Amino acid sequence: MANSTSTMERLASEAMLSNDGVQSAVRSIVDELKRAQSTITEVRPPREDRASSVEDMLERAAEVRGRGMYYPYFSAGVGNGPLVELTDGSVKYDLISGIGVHFFGHSDPDLTEAAIEGALADTVMQGNLQMNDDAILFAETLAKQASRTSKLKHAFLSNSGAMANENALKIAFQKHAPACRVIAFQDCFMGRTWTMAQLGDSAAGRVGLPLNTMVDYMPFYDGAAAKAMSAGDVSGQTRYIDMCRWHLEQYINRYPKQHACFVFELIQGEGGFRTAPREFHVALMEVCRDNDIAVWTDEVQTFGRTEQMFCFESLDLGEYIDICSVGKMSQVCATLYTADYNPKPGLIAGTFQGSSVGLRVGRRVIERLRDGDYYGPNGSNAKHHARFREGIRAIAKRHPEWFPANDKVLDIVDGAGGMMRFTPFGGAKEPVVNLCKVLYDEGAVTFYCGHDPYHVRMLPPLGVMDDKHWDPIFEIVERALAKQASSM
């Protein structure tokens, strides 16, 4: 029988990770990374001697994928905060960060150290049948943050935001069976699975797909329309919210007890980084609560980026939330839900929860978000957003011809925190899309969003950005705008 001393002996994994040689090797790797990073300090153009190899890779990518790439973007594997070195020898500001994944930029030493430790785990992937404690530690860390201002209690992990959304939908359907309809916002985006493509309001995303999910679309908040609705002593905002509440009640009356959930994008992502006042969401959520319809917030893109870790916290909506899906910057995605929505065994599962590296790095990301100075009205997320608005407005003041009026655009800049967008050329699609490619050539990776109007969007790696980065970024933006304007 083992004695008490032997039962306290360290496990092999614990002994390995704490071994002086292992720790020294990790520090050595991170030190070499820092030295490599020190050579990446500013934007630089592609190198001629790298052109042929990049063209070859682009051709191979088109062949194996069946389609070309939007940008000739192949990372060389090392970056320095918001700057990334590409295989063509160029260095660019990454202002889209993998559509929001890389909040701490490229080659972050702290996350690299966590990744190395994760890579030492006995398996590459961890699953729902067999997992290391990394999965529980990640889920606990995330759920604890969500539960501070809501009734969310449980977290189920998955490999993508689309799967987190699939699980959220299944939970809502089971809880409210036999209700079979879903309410979503016009212009929403939910993911690329078959079901999520049906929830998303994009006809192009479901071409050729048989449809079996019944969705009713609500108008999202439209500041320009609300402004036009002002009359007498009643504000346009109030009239617009009343109209949307009436719209929701019509759906509920038309299909009584048939709606399982209303999925809320608190800030629309692909739909144009559109924001809404708290009163708008409260009005609709209260109707849902009165009619026993689950309130599900899709925070796959907003998570971590607003003035609080969760956007529902920023808008003080926690009391209404039944289900919440998160992803992107968390590295591993998750569906959070209250005790009342804890599903029956067998409903949600899956082989994988996430990679050992992703789980270890994701937990470290959440810890840094929790312990850093990112949140609140004076947090770095809010300060960076204010700096962004200030810079774009300054460019527009110097060149108003690049920002013509459009009745559908209330403001040429919008978003919140690390979700930033601006609207040049009246939001016309072709010049906005072309501008993104000019920006790329000039040294800034961005993307577009919206649907008539279209916008240039940024999801910058605010976790590693300083105020000093914005001046060269705005120089690139102004130069690109000038080139695009001259080509029109």
C-alpha positions, -999 to 999 in steps of 0.1 A, spaced: 0 0 0 14 34 -9 24 56 20 13 92 23 46 105 10 45 86 -22 9 96 -29 20 133 -29 48 127 -54 46 147 -85 31 132 -116 54 128 -146 38 157 -164 43 180 -134 79 170 -130 85 176 -167 70 210 -169 88 222 -137 121 207 -148 149 233 -149 160 221 -183 125 224 -198 120 258 -183 154 269 -196 146 256 -230 113 275 -231 129 307 -220 156 302 -246 130 298 -274 111 329 -262 143 349 -261 151 339 -297 116 349 -307 121 383 -291 154 388 -310 137 379 -343 108 403 -334 133 432 -329 140 433 -366 103 439 -375 97 475 -366 79 492 -395 60 486 -427 82 476 -457 74 466 -493 78 431 -508 112 419 -519 117 412 -556 136 380 -549 106 365 -531 80 373 -559 83 340 -578 79 318 -547 48 337 -536 32 334 -571 39 297 -570 22 294 -536 -8 314 -548 -12 291 -578 -10 260 -556 -35 275 -532 -59 282 -560 -55 247 -573 -60 228 -541 -88 251 -528 -106 254 -562 -105 291 -559 -80 319 -555 -72 339 -524 -86 374 -516 -52 386 -505 -18 371 -514 -13 367 -476 11 341 -464 26 348 -430 63 340 -427 57 329 -391 70 358 -371 56 392 -363 59 420 -337 26 430 -321 4 446 -348 31 441 -375 34 408 -394 62 397 -418 49 379 -449 67 354 -471 71 380 -498 94 399 -474 69 426 -468 58 438 -433 23 451 -428 0 463 -400 -25 435 -394 -57 455 -387 -81 426 -392 -62 400 -371 -76 369 -386 -111 385 -385 -107 391 -348 -87 361 -337 -53 376 -329 -62 403 -303 -26 400 -290 -11 403 -324 17 382 -338 44 363 -319 33 375 -285 61 361 -261 37 354 -233 12 335 -254 41 317 -272 53 304 -238 18 292 -230 17 275 -265 49 257 -259 36 243 -226 4 233 -243 24 216 -271 41 194 -244 7 178 -236 4 141 -244 -22 148 -272 -26 174 -299 -64 175 -295 -86 172 -264 -121 158 -266 -153 154 -247 -147 118 -238 -110 122 -230 -95 155 -219 -67 170 -199 -74 195 -171 -67 223 -196 -103 220 -209 -118 224 -174 -95 252 -164 -104 271 -196 -141 266 -192 -140 275 -155 -121 307 -162 -145 317 -190 -177 308 -171 -166 327 -140 -162 359 -160 -196 355 -176 -214 347 -143 -203 380 -127 -231 400 -144 -255 373 -156 -270 340 -147 -248 321 -172 -233 292 -153 -221 264 -177 -197 264 -206 -195 238 -234 -164 240 -256 -162 236 -294 -138 242 -322 -155 270 -341 -179 298 -336 -204 281 -360 -204 250 -338 -208 271 -307 -239 286 -324 -251 252 -335 -250 241 -298 -268 272 -287 -296 266 -312 -299 230 -301 -301 239 -265 -329 265 -272 -348 241 -294 -347 213 -267 -357 236 -239 -387 250 -259 -398 220 -278 -419 217 -299 -412 254 -309 -393 253 -342 -389 289 -353 -360 313 -348 -359 351 -347 -328 368 -359 -318 403 -371 -317 414 -407 -282 413 -422 -270 389 -394 -242 364 -399 -241 332 -379 -215 309 -395 -210 286 -424 -226 253 -414 -258 243 -432 -281 255 -404 -261 286 -396 -262 296 -433 -300 294 -430 -300 317 -399 -276 341 -415 -293 368 -437 -272 363 -468 -288 348 -499 -253 341 -514 -244 320 -483 -272 295 -490 -273 291 -527 -282 256 -536 -289 246 -500 -323 230 -491 -339 250 -464 -354 234 -433 -350 260 -406 -377 286 -402 -363 321 -395 -381 354 -390 -360 385 -395 -362 416 -374 -348 450 -384 -317 459 -365 -314 494 -350 -309 520 -378 -297 553 -364 -304 572 -397 -339 559 -399 -345 566 -362 -333 602 -367 -358 606 -396 -386 594 -375 -384 622 -349 -417 640 -345 -429 665 -319 -420 655 -284 -413 619 -293 -377 611 -302 -369 591 -333 -352 565 -312 -383 559 -292 -405 557 -323 -381 533 -340 -379 510 -309 -417 510 -306 -419 500 -343 -395 471 -338 -413 459 -307 -446 460 -327 -428 440 -355 -416 414 -330 -451 411 -315 -466 405 -349 -443 375 -355 -452 361 -321 -489 366 -327 -487 350 -362 -468 320 -349 -479 316 -312 -456 295 -291 -435 285 -321 -404 306 -315 -376 288 -295 -352 317 -294 -342 352 -306 -305 354 -315 -291 388 -308 -260 403 -324 -255 431 -299 -232 447 -324 -236 435 -360 -204 421 -374 -206 412 -411 -238 434 -413 -217 465 -409 -204 470 -373 -238 485 -365 -245 494 -329 -277 498 -310 -286 516 -278 -294 495 -247 -330 505 -248 -334 488 -282 -322 454 -270 -341 457 -236 -374 463 -254 -370 432 -275 -356 410 -248 -385 419 -225 -410 408 -252 -390 375 -254 -391 370 -217 -428 377 -215 -434 351 -242 -410 324 -230 -386 328 -259 -349 322 -252 -325 352 -254 -293 340 -271 -265 365 -277 -240 357 -304 -207 372 -291 -183 353 -313 -170 386 -327 -178 410 -299 -163 389 -271 -134 408 -254 -136 438 -277 -160 463 -262 -158 482 -230 -164 451 -210 -153 415 -216 -188 406 -228 -208 430 -249 -239 422 -228 -220 436 -198 -212 468 -217 -249 472 -223 -260 460 -189 -281 432 -203 -269 403 -182 -302 397 -165 -319 388 -198 -293 364 -212 -302 327 -213 -275 315 -238 -243 331 -251 -218 319 -277 -182 332 -278 -152 326 -300 -124 341 -321 -100 358 -296 -108 331 -270 -90 306 -294 -113 278 -283 -150 286 -288 -178 280 -262 -215 280 -256 -225 294 -222 -259 288 -207 -278 292 -175 -288 263 -152 -323 264 -166 -310 257 -200 -286 229 -191 -294 204 -219 -302 167 -214 -274 142 -219 -266 134 -255 -278 167 -270 -244 184 -274 -211 165 -277 -184 161 -303 -150 144 -307 -130 176 -302 -132 204 -276 -100 221 -289 -63 217 -293 -40 215 -262 -22 246 -274 -55 264 -281 -69 256 -246 -37 267 -228 -34 299 -249 -71 306 -247 -71 305 -209 -41 328 -208 -59 352 -232 -89 354 -208 -67 359 -178 -50 388 -195 -83 403 -205 -95 399 -170 -64 413 -153 -54 440 -179 -66 476 -183 -88 471 -214 -122 478 -200 -143 506 -187 -148 541 -202 -111 548 -196 -98 514 -206 -75 509 -236 -103 495 -258 -123 528 -254 -92 549 -258 -81 532 -290 -116 535 -304 -116 572 -297 -82 576 -314 -96 557 -344 -126 580 -347 -104 611 -342 -80 600 -370 -107 592 -396 -125 624 -389 -93 643 -394 -88 627 -428 -124 634 -437 -120 671 -427 -90 674 -450 -107 655 -478 -145 658 -476 -147 647 -512 -137 612 -502 -167 610 -478 -198 621 -497 -231 621 -478 -254 591 -480 -288 591 -463 -282 556 -451 -250 565 -433 -256 584 -400 -219 587 -393 -187 580 -414 -173 561 -384 -190 536 -361 -185 505 -340 -173 501 -304 -140 493 -288 -120 470 -311 -147 468 -337 -140 498 -360 -154 508 -394 -154 538 -416 -174 546 -447 -157 563 -476 -171 570 -511 -207 570 -499 -205 533 -490 -205 522 -526 -193 486 -529 -168 487 -557 -146 515 -544 -148 503 -508 -137 467 -518 -110 481 -541 -98 504 -512 -92 474 -490 -69 460 -517 -51 493 -520 -47 494 -482 -32 460 -483 -6 470 -510 2 501 -489 9 481 -458 -24 477 -438 -45 445 -438 -82 454 -435 -115 440 -448 -150 452 -456 -184 447 -441 -220 458 -446 -246 456 -473 -254 488 -491 -237 508 -476 -204 490 -475 -176 499 -450 -139 493 -444 -136 474 -412 -108 469 -387 -104 444 -358 -70 456 -347 -49 437 -322 -56 462 -294 -40 440 -268 -5 449 -281 -11 483 -297 2 516 -284 -10 551 -294 22 555 -314 10 529 -339 -19 550 -350 0 578 -368 16 555 -394 -16 537 -398 -35 569 -406 -8 579 -430 -14 546 -448 -51 551 -448 -49 586 -462 -24 575 -489 -46 546 -499 -78 568 -500 -60 592 -523 -49 564 -547 -84 549 -548 -100 583 -553 -76 591 -582 -84 558 -599 -122 564 -599 
